[in-house]
Each structure stands twice: as structure tokens, then as C-alpha cells.
Amino acid sequence: MTKTSTNGVDWRALWACGDLARFCFISLGILLHATNETMVATVMPAMVGELAGVQLVGWSLAIYELGAIVAGAAAGRLVSYVALRTNMMVAAMLYAAGALVCATAPSMPLFLCGRLIEGLGGGALVSLAFVSVERLFARAIWPQLFGVMSAIWGVAAFSGPVLGAVMTEFSSWRWAFGVFTLGGTAMALASFLVLDTPEATRPQAKGGSAPPFPFAALGCLAGSVVLIATAGVDIALLRSSLLLTLGLIGLALFIYIDALKPRSRLFPSRLFSWRSPVGAGMTMVAAFSVATCSFAVYGPLLLTSLHGIPILTTGYIIAAESIAWSILSILVANAPPERERLIIVGGALMIATGVAGFAYTVPAGSIPLILFCALLQGGGFGIAWPFVTRVIVASAKEGEQTIASAAVPTMQRIGYAVGAALTGIVANASGFSEGLNSEAAANVAAWLFLAFIPLGILGCLAALRISGAPPAKLPISPLVGEID
């Protein structure tokens, strides 16, 4: 275990004993996953131009997030039975294999297979990074280490779009995935050497001490997202409506099944009940996660197709959204508790305004206005998310604080997966089902953002409901990941 000084982390001692290098190494998994997650949108115009299959663009994010959700839930339990080092090596190899499939894919369906494998590996790497901090480092320095990991998310959110844009502009979109193939392979090989401590080379527990894996709930979730995504391919009124309805029923069934399994549940009680700050907060998280997927998935493709805006420029716009998230999150971090409800409402209004603003600015093609909407959306997340997370955790029932803490990023990922699937339905119904051309892109741009304004309004109403609830008692502020 790492020694600590009276002021926090003794970084010299951490370096001297090798633990600093070990921490940097496990954090590489977060960097690989988050950078890949935010990079895909910027390479999408070039990729669709080569592989076609614009009807399946929404799947690229949906299938990746789905893999990340399942693998993230599994990895945290597998360390009880399989050594941490082994888990890390397998996760990194999966990630590298998925990136290789994406880099060499001759068609969009095969590319999506690679994205699923990437998501499985990346989701496991993130989960294992947090498990590694818990197992390999002293509890006293966890806050500082988690703070560094939060900064890594911000770096990754910025570097992902820029990496994708630079690779596409000066080489090929395939090399963007080639970088991740090399990174995943290097991490898999280095895991054997770096994770050589007893805590990393033996299982965490014997017997059945780990919580059971939620096979039924996650299986239902996976089936629901696939049904919703499939509804957007080859649009036909009866078929698409049936698939969408079945998918939404499946999501409701997923929530119901999760509530029946106390030892393996992913979410706290009263998940969407507005009688509790937990329910209102989770509604806000779900609504905004779904509503903001449109620009993340289709923004660069629409801007390039409609207005000829360079891919590098679109990459900078997405990166600016991530920077706004990180900077404003830092600026409001020390706000007094009595102002947190006002900050949540302000952030919600910023997000909703950004979503609605894209409905005008993307068809118009004004780069300054598009950038302004991106900054509003990212900045709104930055100021609201830490506080809404704290309210959710502090308001959870006794014994459910840990579940509530993990539930916020889990709900975000589910929202991104569902949102990406829904954007595919809207985009294909608006014109992309006939292929990629300027006329179809103009029609898609007009409807893609308007369709999600109601969810933005719902998120604002949930924020107002939170602001009217009694103040939270526990000042907990766990790490929350970002995508945009």
C-alpha cells in the first residue's frame, strides 16, 4: 500500500515504490476508452463515404455503449474470481482486437462488430481502473487519485475528436483506429509486468462473496437497445413502430427486473419517482443523456455534408464542448450547498437551450452559433452534473448510497445507447434511409434536433422538481464521466 503525507499524497514515495507508474498505467485504460468514445463522430463523414451504410450511423455509438455497460458490470464482479492482472490483460486484448476489426472493416456491419468488441474491452478497462485504485492504493489517497482520473476524462474528451480529425485530414480514418489497436496491444503486454503485486495477481475473494451478475436485467437492456436501433433501419411504419414499442417495453422490463434483485441491482429504489430527489435526478440524467446524442452522433456528418465544413473544424467544436464541461465543472466545484439547486436548474436550462439551438444553427451552418450551442450544452453538463449527482446520492435510502453513486454514470451510458438508437430512427425516417446526399442531410438536420426538444423540456422540469426538494444531507460528490 502507498504511504501518505499529512497533506495528502506523498508523490515522491509513490514514485519511489513504483505505485505512481502503476497508477498511470491503469489510468491508460480510461484514456483509451474515453478517447475512442469521443473520436468516432469526427471520422464518421470519411468512414461513411468509404463504407456507405449511413443508415447504421446511430448504431456506432449505441453498440459501443451497450458493450461498455455489460463489460463494466461484469468486470467489477470477475475480480472476485479471476486475478486483476488477468482481467486487465483480457480487457486490453479485447479492446485492441475490436479496434483492429474497425480499422480493417470492409463494410459497415463488420465495423459495428468491431465497435461492440471495443466497447466490451473499453468498458471493462474503465471498471478495472476504479477497482485497481481500491485494491492497490491506500484509502486515504483515493480522493486525489479519483481527481486525477477525472482530469483524464477531460483530456480524453478533448483529444478524441482532435485525434480523429487529424488522422482523417492527413492520413485515413482507419489509422485513427490503428492507434487504438497499438495502444490496447501495448497495454495488454505491459499488464503482465506492471501489475505484479500480490493484490493484482490473485483473486479478491473465494466462494460466492461477490454480488451475482445481473444477467436477466442486462440481457433485457441489450435486447431493448437492439430492437430500438433495428426499428430505424429500413423504415416501414408498421414494422418500425412494432420494434420501437417492443424496445420501449423491454426498457421498462429491464427497470422492473433490476428492482427485483437487491444484491445485484444497478439502480436505487424509486428510480423515476418525482416524489424523491433521487427519482427527479435520475429522470434529469436520463432525459438529457438521450436528448444530447443528436449532435454527438450526427453533428460532423451533417456539417460536412451540408456546408462543406472541414472535419478538423468539427473536431474542434466537439472538443470545445468537452472543454466547457471540464472548466465550468471546476469553477462551480466549491459553490455553497444552498446554491446547488439553483446551479442545477441553470445547467439544465443551458443544456436544453443548446439542444434547441442546434435545430437552427446546424441547418444554417453558422460556425460561431454552432460553437455557442456546443459550449452551452457542454457547460450546462459541467455545472449541473456534479451537483445533481450529489443530490441523488445524498437523498438515496440508507444503504443505497453506493448503488446511487454508480447509477448516475450507468444511466448516462444507457441514455447514450438508447439516444443513439433513437437518433438513427429520426435520421433514417427523415431521409438517410435513401442514402447520403445534400437534400437528405438538409431534411435530417431540420428534424433531428427538433425531435429531442421535448426531452430537453422534461429534463428542465425534473431539475425544477429537484430545486423544490429539501436540501441533501450528505455532501458526496462522486466522479461522473462525460462523452461529449
GUROFI-252971 format. One record per atom (N, C-alpha, C): x, y negated, z. Coordinates in steps of 0.1 Angstrom, whole numbers, plus 5000, padded with zeros to 4 digits. Each point is the difference from the previous one (the first is absolute). Example, Ala and Ser with C-alpha at 12.3 -4.5 7.8 and 13.67 -1.06 7.14 Angstrom:
// GUROFI-252971
513250575078 499149885000 500949885000 499649894993 500949895000 499249895008 
// end
This chain:
// GUROFI-252971
500850125000 499249885000 500949875000 499449904995 500849874998 499949925013 501149945004 500149915011 499449874996 499549935011 499549864997 500749915010 500049874996 500549905008 498949935007 500349915009 498949935008 499249914991 500549964988 499349914992 499350084988 500050135000 499450084989 501050104995 500150004987 500950104993 501449965001 500950105004 501449985000 500550054986 500049914990 500350044986 501450054998 500949965008 501450054999 500050145005 499450035011 499950145005 499350094990 498949944994 499250084990 500950034988 500949914996 500950034988 501150095004 500549995012 501150085005 499650155000 498850035005 499650145002 499450054987 499949924990 499450054987 498549994999 499449955010 498549995000 499549894991 500849894998 499649904991 499950054985 501050074996 500150064987 498850094998 499750085011 498950094999 498749934999 499849895007 498849924999 499849944986 501149954995 500049944986 499650114990 500550125002 499750114991 498550045000 499450015012 498650045001 499149894995 500549885001 499249884995 500050004985 501050074994 500150004985 498750074994 499450095008 498850074995 498949894999 499849915009 499049904999 500349914988 501349964998 500349924989 499750074986 500350124999 499750084988 498550004997 499250035010 498650024999 499349864997 500349905007 499449874999 500449934987 501250014996 500549944988 499350074988 499950135000 499350074989 498549964999 499449995012 498649975001 499749874993 500849905002 499749864995 500649984986 500850094995 500749994987 499150034988 499150105002 499350064989 499249904991 499449905007 499149914993 500849924989 501349965003 500849924991 500450084988 500250135001 500450084989 498850054992 498849985005 498950064994 499749954985 500249874997 499849964986 500950084990 501350015003 500950084992 499750144999 499650065012 499750145001 498850044991 498949925002 498850024992 500349994985 500949904997 500349984986 500750124994 500750085008 500750124995 499250125002 499350025011 499350135003 498549994996 499549884998 498549984998 499450045013 498750045000 499350045012 499649885009 499649894995 499749885008 498850045009 499250104996 498850045008 500450065013 501350045001 500450075013 500949915008 500149874997 500849915008 499750005015 498750005003 499649995014 500450125008 500250124993 500550125006 501449985006 500849924993 501449995004 500249965015 499249915005 500149975014 499250095009 498850044995 499150095008 500650135003 500750064990 500550135002 501349995009 500749904999 501249985008 499749985015 499049915002 499549985014 499450135006 499350074992 499450125005 501150105005 501050024992 501150085004 500749955012 500249875001 500649945012 499250025013 498749994999 499150025011 500150155005 499950094991 500050145004 501450045006 501149964993 501350045004 500449935013 499549875002 500349935012 499450075012 498850044999 499350075010 500650145003 500550064990 500650145002 501449995006 500849904996 501449995004 500149985016 499149925005 500049975014 499850135009 499350104994 499750125007 501050114997 500650004988 500950104996 501350005008 500449885006 501249995007 499950085013 498850045004 499950085012 500450154997 500050044988 500350134996 501350024991 500349894993 501250014991 500949885003 501350025000 500949905004 499849874992 500349885007 499849874993 500949994988 501350055001 500949994989 499450084988 499550125002 499450074989 498849934994 499249955008 498849924995 500549884991 501049935005 500549894993 500650044986 500750115000 500650044987 498950044990 499050085005 499050044991 499249884995 499749905009 499249884996 500849924989 501349995002 500849924991 500150074986 500150145001 500150074987 498750004993 498850005007 498749984994 499949864993 500549905007 500049874995 500849994987 501250055000 500949994989 499450084988 499450125003 499450084989 498849924994 499249945008 498949924995 500549894991 501049935005 500649884992 500550054987 500650125000 500650064987 498950034990 498950065005 498950034992 499449874993 499949905009 499549874994 501049944990 501350015002 501049944991 500050074987 499750135000 500150084987 498650034994 498949955006 498750054996 499749964985 499550094992 499749974986 498549954999 499250015011 498649964999 499649955014 498849935000 499549955012 499650105010 499350114996 499750115010 501250055007 501150034993 501250055006 500649895009 500049884996 500449895009 499350005013 498750024999 499250005013 500350125009 500450114994 500550115008 501249965008 500949934993 501249955006 499749905012 499049924997 499649905011 499450075012 499350114998 499550085012 501150065008 501050054993 501250065007 500849895007 500249894993 500649895006 499349955013 498749994999 499249965012 500250105011 500050134998 500250095010 501349985007 501149994992 501349985005 500249875008 499449894993 500249875007 499249985012 498850065001 499249995012 500650085011 500650114997 500750085010 501249935005 500849934991 501249925005 499649895009 498949934998 499649895009 499650065013 499250105000 499650065013 501250065008 500950064993 501250065006 500949895006 500049884993 500949895005 499549965014 498749995002 499549965013 500250115010 499850124996 500350125009 501450005004 500949964991 501550005003 500349905010 499449885000 500349905010 499650055014 498850075000 499550055013 500950115005 500650084992 500750115004 501549985002 500649904993 501449994999 500549875008 499149915004 500549885006 499249985014 500749925008 499449975014 498749924998 499150035009 498749935000 500249855001 501049955008 500249865002 500249924988 500650064989 500349924988 499050034989 498950085003 499150024989 499449874994 499649905008 499549884994 500949934990 501349995004 501049944991 500150084987 500150135001 500150094988 498849994991 498850005007 498849994992 499949864993 500649905007 500049874993 500950004988 501150075001 500950014988 499350074989 499250115003 499350074990 498949924994 499449915008 499049914994 500649914990 501349955003 500749914990 500350084988 500350135001 500350084988 498850014991 498850015006 498750004992 500049874992 500349885006 500049884993 501049994988 501250055003 501050004989 499650094989 499450125003 499650094990 498849944992 499149945006 498949944993 500449894990 501149935004 500649904990 500850074989 500850095004 501050064990 499350104990 498950065004 499350094991 499649944987 499249905000 499649934988 501149954992 501049945007 501249944993 500850114993 500250125007 500750114994 499350054988 498750025001 499350054988 500149914989 499849875002 500049904989 501449994994 501150005008 501349994995 500450124991 499750125005 500250124993 499350014987 498749955000 499250004988 500549904990 500449895004 500449894991 501450034994 500950065007 501450024995 500350144997 499250105003 500350134997 498750084996 499450075009 498850084998 499350025013 498750014999 499250025012 500450145006 500450094992 500450135005 501250005009 500949904998 501249995009 499649955014 498849935000 499649955014 499750135008 499450104994 499850125008 501250095001 501049984991 501350065000 500749965013 499949875003 500749955013 499550075012 498650035000 499550075012 500350155000 500250054988 500550144999 501350015007 500949914996 501450005006 499949985015 499249905004 499949975015 499450115008 499050074995 499450115007 501050125001 500750024989 501050115000 501149985010 500549875000 501149975009 499550015015 498849965002 499550015014 499850155004 499650084991 499950155003 501350065004 501049974992 501450055002 500649955013 499849875002 500649945012 499350045013 498750044999 499350045012 500850115008 500650094993 500750115007 501149955008 500749894995 501249955007 499649905011 499049924998 499749895009 499250045011 499050094998 499150045011 500650135006 501049995007 500750115005 499950015015 499149935006 499950005015 499150125004 500150045012 499150115005 498549974998 499649875003 498649964999 499550014985 500949994990 499650004987 500150144993 500750095007 500350134994 499250125006 499049965009 499250115006 498649955000 499050095000 498649965001 499749925013 499049925000 499749915011 499450095011 499150094997 499350085010 499850144995 499750095009 499650134997 498550035002 499550104994 498650035002 499149904993 498849985006 499049924994 499849875006 501149935004 499949875007 499649894991 500350014987 499749894991 498550004997 499549884997 498649994996 499750084987 498950064999 499750074987 499949914988 500450054989 499949924988 498649994995 499649884996 498649974996 499750054986 500150134997 499850054987 498749964994 498950025007 498749984995 499749854996 500449915010 499849864998 500849954988 501350034999 500949954989 499650074987 499650125000 499550074988 498849934994 499149965009 498849924996 500449874995 500949935006 500549874995 500650014987 500850104998 500750024987 499050024989 499050095003 499050034990 499149884996 499849915010 499249884998 500749904991 501249985003 500849904992 500150054985 500350134999 500050064986 498749984993 498950035007 498749984993 499749864996 500449905009 499849864996 500949964989 501250055000 500949964989 499650074987 499550125001 499550074988 498849934994 499249945008 498849934996 500349894990 501349955001 500449884991 500650054987 500250124998 500550054988 498950054990 500149954988 498950044990 498649965006 499849875001 498849955007 498850054993 499150065007 498650044996 499149975012 498949944998 499249955011 499650115009 499450114995 499650115009 501150075007 501050044992 501250075006 500849915009 500349884997 500849915008 499249975013 498749974999 499249975012 500050125009 499850124995 500050125008 501350025008 501149994992 501350025006 500349895011 499649884997 500349895010 499150025012 498850054999 499150025011 500650125009 500450104993 500650125007 501349955007 500849924994 501249955007 499749925012 499049914999 499649925012 499550095011 499250104996 499450095010 501250085007 501050034992 501250075005 500749925010 500149864998 500749925009 499249995013 498749995000 499250015012 500250135007 500150114993 500250135006 501450015006 501049944994 501349995006 500049935013 499349895001 500049935013 499250085010 499050074996 499250085010 500850125005 500750074991 500950115004 501149965009 500649884997 501149955008 499549985015 498849955001 499449975013 499850125008 499850124994 499750125006 501250075006 501249964997 501350065004 500849915009 499750005013 500749915009 501550015000 500550124999 501550025001 500749974987 499449994989 500649974987 499549884993 499149935006 499449894994 500949894996 499749934989 500849894994 499549875004 498849985005 499449885003 499450005014 499949885006 499349995013 498550014999 499450005012 498550015000 499449884995 498750014995 499249894995 500749924989 500450084990 501049954990 499549874993 498750004996 499549894993 498849935007 499950025013 499049945008 500349855003 499249914996 500349865002 499649965014 499550095008 499849975015 501349995007 501150054994 501350005006 501049934991 501049935006 501149944992 500750114992 500150125005 500650114993 499350024986 498750015001 499250034987 500149884991 499949885005 500049884991 501449984994 501050035009 501449994995 500350104989 499650135002 500250104990 499349974987 498849945002 499249974988 500849894992 500549905007 500849904993 501250064993 500750095007 501250064994 499650084987 498950085001 499650084989 499549914988 499249905003 499549914989 501149934993 500949945007 501149924993 501050094993 500250125006 501050094993 499450054986 498750025000 499450044987 499949884991 499649885005 499849884992 501249954993 501250025006 501249934995 500850094990 499450124997 500850094991 500049964986 499049914995 499949974986 501349944995 500549905006 501249934995 501250095002 500150085011 501150085002 500150114989 498950054995 500050114990 500049944986 499249904997 499849964986 500649864997 500449925010 500549874998 501049984989 501250065001 501049994990 499550054986 499350115000 499550054987 499149894993 499149945007 499149904995 500749884996 500949955008 500849884997 500850014987 500750124999 500850034988 499250014988 498850085001 499250024988 499349884996 499549925009 499149884996 500949884997 501049975007 500749884999 501550014996 500550124999 501450024996 500949955011 499650005012 500949965011 501050115002 501349975001 501150105001 499850095013 500450124999 499950095011 500849955012 501149944998 500849955011 499349895008 499249924992 499249895007 498950075009 499450104994 498950075008 500650075013 501250054998 500750055012 500349905010 500449884996 500249905010 498849965007 498850004993 498849965006 499650105011 500150134997 499650105010 501049995012 501349984997 501049995010 499749885009 499549884994 499749895008 498850025010 499150094995 498950045009 500550075013 501050094997 500650075011 500849915010 500749904994 500749915008 499149925009 498949954994 499049935008 499550085011 499750134998 499650095011 501049995011 501350034997 501050015010 500349875007 500149894993 500349875006 498949955009 498850014996 498949955008 499850095012 500250134998 499950095012 501049965011 501249964996 501049965010 499649875006 499549904992 499749875005 498950005011 499050104998 498950005010 500250105011 501150075000 500250115009 499949965015 500449885003 500049965014 498749915003 499050004992 498849925003 499450055013 499449915008 499450045012 498850094998 499750095009 498850094999 498749934997 499849885006 498749944998 499849954986 501050004992 499949954986 499950124990 500250125005 500150114990 498850034992 498849985007 498750024992 499949894989 500349885003 500049894989 501050044989 501150055004 501050044990 499550114991 499350105006 499550114992 499049954990 499149915004 499049944991 500649924989 501149925004 500749934989 500750084990 500650115005 500650104991 499050064991 498950045005 498950074992 499549904989 499849885003 499649904990 501049984990 501350005003 501149994990 500050124991 499850125005 500050124992 498850004990 498849975005 498849994992 500249904989 500549885004 500249894990 501050054989 501050075004 501050054990 499350104990 499250095006 499350104991 499149934991 499249905005 499149934991 500749914990 501249945004 500749924991 500650074988 500450135002 500550074989 499050024989 498750005004 499050014990 500049894989 500549895004 500149884991 501549994995 501050015008 501349974996 500650114991 499750135001 500550104992 499549984985 498749994998 499549984986 500649874995 500249895008 500449884995 501550004997 500850085007 501450024997 500949895006 499549925010 500849905006 500950065010 501350004998 501050065009 500049935013 500049875001 500049935013 498850045009 498850014993 498850035008 500050155004 500550094991 500150145003 500950025012 501249935000 500950005011 499449955013 499249904999 499349945012 499050115006 499350064991 499050115005 500850115006 501150044994 500950115006 500549965014 500449875001 500549965013 498949995010 498849964996 498950005009 499750155005 500050094991 499650145003 501150065009 501249984997 501150065008 500149935013 499949865000 500149935013 498950035009 498850024994 498850045009 500250135007 500650104993 500350125006 501149985011 501049924997 501149985009 499549945013 499149905000 499649945013 498950085007 499250074993 498850075006 500450145005 500850084992 500250145003 500650035014 501149935004 500550035014 499049985011 499149904998 499149975011 498750094999 499650034988 498850105000 500550135004 501250044998 500550135005 500050005015 500549895006 500149995014 498650005007 499049944993 498650005006 499550144999 500250074989 499550144998 500650095011 501349995002 500750095010 499649975014 499949875003 499749965013 498550035004 499250004990 498550035002 499750145000 500950094996 499750144999 499750065013 499350115000 499750075013 501250055007 499950025013 501250055007 500450134994 501350024998 500550124994 500150004985 499449904993 499949994986 500949894994 500849945008 500949894995 501050054990 500650115003 501050064990 499350034987 498850065000 499350034988 499649884993 499649895007 499649884994 501249934993 501150015007 501249944994 500450064986 499950135000 500450074987 498849994990 498849975005 498950004991 500049884990 500649895004 500049884992 500750024987 501350045000 500750034988 499450124992 499450105007 499450114993 498749954992 499249915007 498949944993 500449924988 501149925002 500649934988 500250094988 500750115003 500450094989 498850064994 499050045008 498850054994 499349894992 500049885005 499449894992 500749984987 501350005000 500749994987 499750114991 499950125005 499750124991 498649994994 499049975009 498649984995 499949884991 500749895004 499949884992 500650024986 501150074999 500650024987 499150094992 499350105006 499150084992 498849914995 499549915009 498949924996 500449904989 501249955001 500449904989 500150074987 500350135000 500050084987 498650004994 499050025009 498650014995 499649864994 500349895007 499649874995 500849974987 501350025000 500849974988 499650084988 499850135002 499650084988 498649974996 499149975009 498649974996 500049864993 501049925003 500049864994 500750004986 500750114996 500650004987 501250084998 500750045011 501250074999 499850154996 498750055001 499750134995 500350024985 499949894993 500250004985 501549984997 500949985010 501449974997 500449865004 501349984999 500649875004 500149914988 499249885000 500149904990 499649875007 500249894993 499849865006 498549985004 499150054991 498649985003 499550085012 500550125001 499650085012 500649945012 501349965000 500749945011 499249875005 499549924991 499349885003 498750045008 499350104995 498850045007 500350065013 501050085001 500450065013 500449895010 500749904996 500549905009 498849925005 498949994993 498849925004 499350085011 500050135000 499250085009 500750065011 501350034998 500850085010 500149935014 500149875000 500149935013 498649965005 499149974991 498649965005 499450125007 500350124996 499350125005 500450025015 501149955004 500450025014 499849885009 499449904995 499749885009 499150045011 499050084998 499150045011 500850075012 501050084997 500850065010 500849895008 500549904992 500649895007 499149925010 498749994996 499149935009 499750095012 499950144997 499850095012 501249995009 501249994995 501249985009 499949885008 499649894994 499849875008 499050015011 498850074997 499050025010 500550085011 500850104997 500650095011 500949925008 500849914994 500949915008 499249915009 498949944995 499249925009 499450085011 499750124998 499550095010 501150025011 501250024996 501150025009 500249875008 499949884994 500249885007 498949975011 498950074998 498949985010 500150105012 500950094999 500250115010 500849945012 499950065012 500849965011 501550024997 500949935006 501450014998 500550145003 501050044993 500650135002 500949995013 500150125007 500750005012 501550034999 500350094990 501450054999 500749934988 501149935003 500849934989 500950104993 499450094992 500850094993 500049964985 501250014994 500149964986 500950104993 499450114995 500850104993 500349964986 501050074994 500449984987 498950034990 499849924990 499050024990 500849994986 499850104991 500749994988 499249914990 500649974989 499449924989 500350064987 499149964990 500350064986 500149894990 499349895002 500149904990 501249915001 
// end
